[in-house]
Amino acid sequence: MSGAEQWNPVRVEESIRDVAGRIARGVSVCSERYGTYLDADRAFEQAFARAYMAHSGPAHERKHAAVLACAAEQEARDAADVAYRYADRQARALENELRALQSVGASIRSMYSVAGRGES
């Protein structure tokens, strides 16, 4: 909302309901993204273990061979992690927005409660 727009109790309540709805929808988004991350992490770990065990040679060589063999799985895991972290940050931002709106609502209620008092 820009500075020129008028705040009033009804508008604040509508904004709070909107943000609360977005937070509720965000829970399923975060859950889905975290599930995707866990699936990708599991796939990477399993592929790494298979590649490590399949390579013959010293341990340090097996590890490097496994890292190279699993680059696609690691990239998918990292992308899933980025998507989850983004959704989580968005959810936190919405919670902060809700708190700010609640604060604005309290200020407006206070302002309305004293309106007209002290006048003769």
N, C-alpha and C positions, 0 to 999 in steps of 0.2 A: 504494500500500500504506500503510495507516495505521500509526502507531507501535506499536499493540498487536499487530500481526501479526509473527510470527517469521520472520526471515530465516535461510535455510540455503543451503548450496551448490546443492542441487537447485532450490530456488525461484529463486535468482538466475539459474541457467542457463536455466530455463524462461522467465524474464522477458527475458533477453538474446535467446533465440531468437524470442520474440514481437516484440520491438522490431526485430530484424533483419529479420523477415518484413514488418513494417509499412514499414520503410525500403525494402525491395525493391519492394513494391507502390507506394510513393510515387514511385519513379523513373518509372514509366509514367504516373502521374497528373500529375507535373510536366511530363513530355514532352508529354502530350496538351494540357494547359493552355497551354503555351508555343506549341504549334502553332496552337491556337485564337487566341491573341493575334496571332501572325504573320499569320494569315489575315485577322483583323479589321483589323489595321494596314494591310495591303495594300489591303483594300477601302476603307478610309478615304482612303488616299493617292490611289487611283485616282479615287474619287468627287470628292475635293477638286480634283484636276487637271482632271477633266471640267467641274466647275462653274466653276472659275476661267476655263477657256478659253471656256466658253459665254457668260459674262457680258461684255457690251460696256461699256466705260467705263475710267476710269483704274485703275492697278494697285491702289491702296489700296482702291478700291471693289470691284474684282474679288475681292480677298482676303476682304473682309468678306462679300460675297455668297456666296462659296464656303464660308466657315465656317458661315453660316446654312443653306446648302443641305445640308450634310453633318453636321448635328447628330446624326442617328440613327446614322450610321456611327462618329462620334467616341464616342458613348455606348457603342456595342457594343465598340469597341476598348478603351475605358477599363475596362469591366466585365471584359473578358477579361484585361486587365493585372492588375486587382485579384485575380481568381481565380488567376492564375499566381503572383503574389507571395504569396498566402495559402498555396498548396500548397508553395511554396519555403520559407516560414517554418516550416510544419509539418514539412517534411523536416529542416530544421536543428534544430528542437526534438527530433525523434526521435533525431538523431545525438547531441545533448547528453544525452538520456535514456540512450542506450546507453553513453556514456562514464561516466555516473554509476553505472549498474549494474555496469560493469566495475570501477569503483573499489570499490563495495560488495563485489563478489565477491572482489577482492584482499584487502580487509580481513577478510572472513569466512575466507578460506583461511588468512590469517596467524593469525587467532584460533584456528582449528581446529588449526593446526600446533603451537601452543604449549600447547594444552589438556592438562592432566594433567602437565605438566613442573614441576619444582620442588617437587612434593609428596613427602612421605616416606611 
